Amino acid sequence: MAQDRNWVNEAVRRIDADFNRSADTHLLRLELPGAPGIPLYFKDESTHPTGSLKHRLARSLFLYALCNGWVGPGTTIVEASSGSTAVSEAYFARLLGLPFIAVVPKSTSPEKLAQIEFQGGKLHKVDKPGQIYSESRRLAQESGGHFMDQFTFAERVTDWRGNNNIADSIFEQMQGEEFAEPRWIVCGAGTGGTSATIGRYVRYRRFETRVCVVDPEYSVFYDFYHSGDCTLSHEKGSRVERIGRPRVEASFVPQVVDRMIKVPDAASYAALRYLERVLGRKVGGSTGTNLIGAAQVIAGMRGRGETGAVVTLICDPGERYLDSYFDDHWLADNGFDIRPDLAQLEQFHAKGEWQQP
């Protein structure tokens, strides 16, 4: 046992060292001509070593598992994910010298799978997306490994009281701004861990900041928020990677969310083109969804004569989506016409107005 304890101590030290190298990501400010007195900030989570907000989640999942005694030398780590969480967990598994298996649907794009393998992860493919959970449990049990289960544990693994979590980092970086306490923070929900962390933090610190969660098409979180029906499901999956779920996940905590906005996928994709113009860089699809929610929040504030800061997130880089969201042929082949939404965004930029459909 003493040897295992020494190994855990070293594992935590390595994760803490990674934290010290990468915890504080940039906070970018965007001035909107149509909404003076309401600056929009982007917390740029794409600069983490694995390129996404999920780097924070993976680090917290590993620390939680280590300190609970669930992971030790040689433990095989299993996760049900074909996206950014699997990439980040593979990174931390390799950091600790542990084998990692991502359970993924066979339909997962080769580009996503290559990112997992680049970080040292192995792939286990299943026929249907809904099989990833039971198959992950089976693999972990048979190998004597540990199923990380991000969709159960995301809301509880992060120290929401502080310790430089994403909320703590945002408020620390806002201290030098004219509106040190944001009026709103806007984010999406995949597991729900980020919205739970932010929502709990602002209540713990007694801030007046409100939390808005955006939800894409073919996701049930918005309907669950309004109905309270945890049995909701959808036969299709979200077309905006990293956010939205076809079932209600245990880590989504609606009680700490002040508002939810449903965002059409075409609007999310249009927002990427707009952000490329005003930020000078490409960002991922969930960042586009965040922007649409932030635009509606800002337009509402402007209409009520309010001032104050709005903060949202850059979740991952757009270079991951050159063959999809940024490809005009892909958009056309999938039936998306983003021109009306681009026009809406241009009007918002110039006048601060948002015309509800």
C-alpha positions as CSV (number, residue, x, y, z in Angstrom):
1,M,0.0,0.0,0.0
2,A,2.9,2.4,0.8
3,Q,4.2,1.9,-2.7
4,D,0.8,2.7,-4.2
5,R,0.5,5.8,-2.1
6,N,3.9,7.0,-3.3
7,W,2.7,6.4,-6.9
8,V,-0.5,8.4,-6.3
9,N,1.6,11.3,-4.7
10,E,3.8,11.4,-7.8
11,A,0.7,11.2,-10.1
12,V,-0.9,14.2,-8.4
13,R,2.3,16.1,-8.6
14,R,2.5,15.6,-12.3
15,I,-1.1,16.7,-12.8
16,D,-0.4,19.8,-10.6
17,A,2.6,20.6,-12.7
18,D,0.5,20.5,-15.8
19,F,-2.0,22.8,-14.1
20,N,0.7,25.3,-13.3
21,R,1.8,25.3,-16.9
22,S,-1.7,25.8,-18.5
23,A,-4.4,26.9,-16.0
24,D,-4.8,30.6,-16.9
25,T,-6.1,30.9,-20.4
26,H,-6.5,34.2,-22.1
27,L,-9.6,36.5,-21.7
28,L,-10.3,38.3,-25.0
29,R,-12.4,41.5,-25.2
30,L,-14.7,42.3,-28.1
31,E,-16.2,45.8,-28.5
32,L,-19.6,45.8,-30.2
33,P,-20.4,49.1,-32.0
34,G,-24.1,48.5,-31.6
35,A,-24.0,47.8,-27.8
36,P,-21.8,50.5,-26.2
37,G,-21.3,49.9,-22.5
38,I,-21.8,46.1,-22.9
39,P,-18.3,44.6,-23.7
40,L,-18.2,40.9,-24.6
41,Y,-15.4,38.7,-23.4
42,F,-14.3,35.3,-24.6
43,K,-12.4,33.0,-22.2
44,D,-10.1,31.2,-24.6
45,E,-10.1,27.6,-23.5
46,S,-8.6,26.5,-26.9
47,T,-5.1,27.3,-25.6
48,H,-5.0,24.3,-23.2
49,P,-2.4,21.6,-24.2
50,T,-5.1,19.4,-25.7
51,G,-6.9,22.3,-27.3
52,S,-10.2,22.5,-25.5
53,L,-12.2,23.3,-22.4
54,K,-12.3,19.5,-21.7
55,H,-8.7,19.7,-20.6
56,R,-10.0,21.1,-17.3
57,L,-12.6,18.4,-16.9
58,A,-10.1,15.6,-17.7
59,R,-7.7,16.9,-15.1
60,S,-10.4,17.1,-12.5
61,L,-11.7,13.6,-13.3
62,F,-8.2,12.2,-12.9
63,L,-7.6,14.0,-9.6
64,Y,-11.0,12.8,-8.2
65,A,-10.3,9.2,-9.2
66,L,-6.7,9.2,-7.8
67,C,-7.8,10.7,-4.5
68,N,-10.7,8.3,-4.2
69,G,-8.3,5.4,-4.6
70,W,-9.9,4.3,-7.8
71,V,-6.8,4.6,-10.0
72,G,-3.3,3.2,-9.3
73,P,-0.3,2.0,-11.1
74,G,-1.3,0.2,-14.3
75,T,-5.0,1.0,-14.0
76,T,-6.6,1.0,-17.5
77,I,-8.7,4.2,-17.9
78,V,-11.9,3.8,-20.0
79,E,-14.1,6.6,-21.2
80,A,-17.3,6.8,-23.2
81,S,-16.3,9.7,-25.6
82,S,-15.4,10.2,-29.2
83,G,-14.6,13.9,-28.8
84,S,-12.5,16.4,-26.8
85,T,-12.9,14.6,-23.4
86,A,-11.3,11.5,-24.8
87,V,-8.5,13.5,-26.3
88,S,-7.8,15.2,-23.0
89,E,-8.1,12.0,-20.9
90,A,-5.7,10.2,-23.2
91,Y,-3.3,13.1,-22.6
92,F,-3.4,12.7,-18.8
93,A,-3.3,8.9,-19.0
94,R,-0.1,9.1,-21.0
95,L,1.2,11.7,-18.5
96,L,0.8,9.1,-15.8
97,G,1.9,6.1,-17.8
98,L,-1.6,4.5,-17.8
99,P,-3.3,2.7,-20.7
100,F,-6.4,4.5,-22.0
101,I,-9.4,3.2,-24.1
102,A,-12.0,5.5,-25.7
103,V,-15.2,3.7,-26.4
104,V,-16.5,5.3,-29.6
105,P,-19.3,4.8,-32.2
106,K,-18.2,3.3,-35.5
107,S,-19.5,6.4,-37.2
108,T,-17.0,8.7,-35.5
109,S,-15.0,10.7,-38.0
110,P,-11.4,9.6,-38.7
111,E,-10.2,13.1,-37.7
112,K,-11.5,12.7,-34.2
113,L,-10.2,9.2,-33.8
114,A,-6.7,10.4,-35.0
115,Q,-6.7,13.0,-32.2
116,I,-7.3,10.4,-29.6
117,E,-4.6,8.1,-31.0
118,F,-2.2,11.0,-31.2
119,Q,-2.4,11.4,-27.4
120,G,-1.7,7.7,-27.0
121,G,-5.2,6.4,-26.6
122,K,-6.7,3.2,-28.0
123,L,-10.1,2.9,-29.6
124,H,-12.9,0.5,-29.0
125,K,-15.7,0.9,-31.5
126,V,-19.4,0.0,-31.1
127,D,-22.2,-0.1,-33.6
128,K,-24.6,2.3,-32.0
129,P,-23.8,5.5,-30.0
130,G,-26.1,4.4,-27.1
131,Q,-23.9,1.4,-26.5
132,I,-20.8,3.4,-25.4
133,Y,-21.9,3.6,-21.7
134,S,-22.6,-0.1,-21.1
135,E,-19.6,-1.2,-23.2
136,S,-17.3,1.2,-21.2
137,R,-18.5,-0.4,-17.9
138,R,-18.0,-3.9,-19.3
139,L,-14.4,-3.1,-20.5
140,A,-13.5,-1.5,-17.2
141,Q,-14.8,-4.4,-15.2
142,E,-13.2,-7.1,-17.3
143,S,-9.8,-5.3,-17.3
144,G,-9.8,-4.4,-13.7
145,G,-9.7,-0.8,-14.9
146,H,-11.7,2.4,-14.1
147,F,-14.6,3.9,-16.1
148,M,-14.2,7.7,-15.7
149,D,-17.9,8.3,-16.6
150,Q,-17.7,12.0,-17.4
151,F,-21.5,12.3,-17.7
152,T,-22.0,11.2,-14.1
153,F,-19.0,12.9,-12.4
154,A,-18.4,16.1,-14.3
155,E,-20.5,18.3,-11.9
156,R,-18.8,17.0,-8.7
157,V,-15.1,16.5,-9.6
158,T,-14.4,20.3,-9.8
159,D,-13.8,22.4,-6.7
160,W,-16.5,24.9,-7.5
161,R,-15.6,27.1,-4.5
162,G,-12.4,28.3,-6.2
163,N,-8.9,26.8,-6.7
164,N,-8.6,28.5,-10.1
165,N,-11.5,26.6,-11.7
166,I,-12.9,28.3,-14.8
167,A,-15.2,30.6,-12.8
168,D,-12.5,31.6,-10.4
169,S,-10.2,32.3,-13.3
170,I,-12.8,34.5,-15.1
171,F,-13.5,36.6,-12.1
172,E,-9.8,37.0,-11.3
173,Q,-9.0,38.2,-14.8
174,M,-12.0,40.6,-14.8
175,Q,-10.7,42.5,-11.8
176,G,-9.0,45.1,-13.9
177,E,-12.0,45.8,-16.1
178,E,-14.6,48.5,-15.7
179,F,-17.2,45.9,-15.0
180,A,-15.3,43.5,-12.7
181,E,-18.5,41.4,-12.0
182,P,-20.1,40.2,-15.2
183,R,-23.8,40.6,-15.7
184,W,-24.0,37.3,-17.5
185,I,-21.8,34.3,-18.2
186,V,-23.0,32.2,-21.2
187,C,-21.9,28.6,-21.8
188,G,-23.1,25.4,-23.4
189,A,-23.7,22.1,-21.7
190,G,-22.3,18.7,-22.8
191,T,-21.9,17.0,-19.5
192,G,-23.2,20.1,-17.6
193,G,-20.0,20.3,-15.5
194,T,-19.0,23.8,-16.6
195,S,-22.5,25.4,-16.0
196,A,-22.7,23.6,-12.6
197,T,-19.2,24.9,-11.6
198,I,-20.0,28.5,-12.7
199,G,-23.5,28.5,-11.2
200,R,-22.4,27.2,-7.9
201,Y,-19.4,29.6,-7.7
202,V,-21.4,32.8,-8.3
203,R,-23.8,31.7,-5.6
204,Y,-21.0,30.8,-3.2
205,R,-19.3,34.2,-3.8
206,R,-22.6,36.0,-3.6
207,F,-22.2,37.6,-7.0
208,E,-25.1,39.0,-8.9
209,T,-23.8,37.4,-12.1
210,R,-26.4,35.3,-13.9
211,V,-25.7,32.0,-15.9
212,C,-27.2,31.4,-19.3
213,V,-26.9,28.0,-20.9
214,V,-27.3,27.5,-24.7
215,D,-28.5,24.3,-26.2
216,P,-28.3,23.2,-29.8
217,E,-30.8,21.3,-31.9
218,Y,-31.4,17.6,-31.1
219,S,-30.4,18.1,-27.5
220,V,-32.8,17.6,-24.5
221,F,-31.3,19.9,-21.9
222,Y,-33.5,22.9,-22.9
223,D,-36.7,20.9,-22.7
224,F,-35.6,19.3,-19.4
225,Y,-34.9,22.7,-17.9
226,H,-38.4,23.8,-18.6
227,S,-40.3,20.5,-18.0
228,G,-38.2,18.8,-15.3
229,D,-38.7,15.5,-17.1
230,C,-35.5,13.6,-16.7
231,T,-36.7,10.7,-19.0
232,L,-36.5,12.9,-22.1
233,S,-34.5,11.5,-25.0
234,H,-33.9,12.2,-28.7
235,E,-33.2,9.7,-31.4
236,K,-30.6,12.0,-33.0
237,G,-27.5,13.4,-31.5
238,S,-26.2,17.0,-31.4
239,R,-24.6,18.3,-34.6
240,V,-22.6,20.9,-32.6
241,E,-19.6,19.0,-31.2
242,R,-18.9,19.2,-27.5
243,I,-22.4,20.4,-26.4
244,G,-25.9,19.0,-26.4
245,R,-27.0,15.5,-25.5
246,P,-29.8,13.2,-26.7
247,R,-30.6,12.2,-23.0
248,V,-30.6,14.0,-19.7
249,E,-27.2,13.6,-18.1
250,A,-26.7,13.4,-14.3
251,S,-24.1,16.2,-14.3
252,F,-26.5,18.8,-15.7
253,V,-27.8,20.8,-12.7
254,P,-30.7,23.0,-13.9
255,Q,-31.2,24.6,-10.4
256,V,-28.0,26.8,-10.8
257,V,-28.9,28.0,-14.3
258,D,-30.8,31.3,-14.6
259,R,-31.8,31.1,-18.3
260,M,-31.6,28.7,-21.3
261,I,-31.6,29.5,-25.0
262,K,-32.3,27.1,-27.8
263,V,-30.0,27.8,-30.7
264,P,-30.6,26.5,-34.3
265,D,-27.5,24.8,-35.7
266,A,-27.5,27.1,-38.8
267,A,-27.1,30.0,-36.5
268,S,-24.2,28.4,-34.7
269,Y,-22.4,27.7,-38.0
270,A,-23.0,31.3,-39.2
271,A,-21.6,32.6,-35.9
272,L,-18.2,30.9,-36.8
273,R,-17.9,33.0,-39.9
274,Y,-18.8,36.2,-38.0
275,L,-16.3,35.4,-35.3
276,E,-13.6,34.7,-37.8
277,R,-14.1,38.3,-39.1
278,V,-14.2,40.1,-35.8
279,L,-11.7,38.0,-33.8
280,G,-9.4,37.2,-36.7
281,R,-9.4,33.4,-36.0
282,K,-11.4,30.3,-36.4
283,V,-13.2,28.8,-33.5
284,G,-15.3,25.6,-33.0
285,G,-19.0,25.1,-33.4
286,S,-19.9,25.3,-29.7
287,T,-18.3,28.7,-29.5
288,G,-20.7,29.8,-32.3
289,T,-23.6,28.5,-30.2
290,N,-22.2,30.5,-27.2
291,L,-22.1,33.6,-29.3
292,I,-25.7,33.4,-30.4
293,G,-26.8,33.1,-26.8
294,A,-24.5,36.0,-25.8
295,A,-25.9,38.2,-28.6
296,Q,-29.5,37.6,-27.4
297,V,-28.5,38.4,-23.8
298,I,-26.7,41.6,-24.9
299,A,-29.6,42.7,-27.1
300,G,-31.9,42.3,-24.2
301,M,-29.6,44.3,-21.9
302,R,-29.4,47.1,-24.5
303,G,-33.1,47.2,-24.9
304,R,-33.6,47.6,-21.2
305,G,-30.9,50.3,-21.0
306,E,-28.5,48.2,-19.0
307,T,-24.7,48.2,-19.1
308,G,-22.2,45.6,-17.9
309,A,-20.0,42.8,-19.1
310,V,-21.0,39.5,-20.7
311,V,-18.5,36.6,-20.7
312,T,-18.6,33.5,-22.8
313,L,-16.2,30.7,-23.9
314,I,-14.0,29.8,-26.8
315,C,-14.3,26.0,-26.3
316,D,-11.9,24.6,-29.0
317,P,-10.2,25.8,-32.3
318,G,-11.9,25.9,-35.6
319,E,-9.1,24.1,-37.4
320,R,-10.7,20.9,-36.2
321,Y,-13.8,21.6,-38.4
322,L,-12.3,22.7,-41.7
323,D,-14.0,19.8,-43.5
324,S,-17.4,20.5,-41.8
325,Y,-18.6,23.7,-40.3
326,F,-16.2,25.8,-42.4
327,D,-16.8,24.0,-45.6
328,D,-19.5,25.5,-47.8
329,H,-20.0,22.2,-49.6
330,W,-20.6,20.4,-46.3
331,L,-23.1,23.0,-45.2
332,A,-25.0,22.8,-48.6
333,D,-24.9,19.0,-48.6
334,N,-26.4,19.0,-45.1
335,G,-29.1,21.5,-45.9
336,F,-27.8,24.5,-44.1
337,D,-28.3,28.1,-45.4
338,I,-26.4,30.4,-43.0
339,R,-27.0,33.6,-45.0
340,P,-30.1,34.8,-43.0
341,D,-28.2,34.2,-39.7
342,L,-25.1,36.0,-41.0
343,A,-27.4,39.0,-41.8
344,Q,-28.8,38.8,-38.3
345,L,-25.3,38.8,-36.8
346,E,-24.3,41.8,-38.9
347,Q,-27.3,43.7,-37.7
348,F,-26.5,42.8,-34.1
349,H,-22.9,44.0,-34.6
350,A,-24.0,47.3,-36.0
351,K,-27.1,48.1,-34.0
352,G,-27.1,45.7,-31.0
353,E,-30.5,44.3,-32.0
354,W,-31.7,40.7,-32.2
355,Q,-34.8,39.9,-34.1
356,Q,-36.5,36.8,-32.6
357,P,-37.8,34.3,-35.2
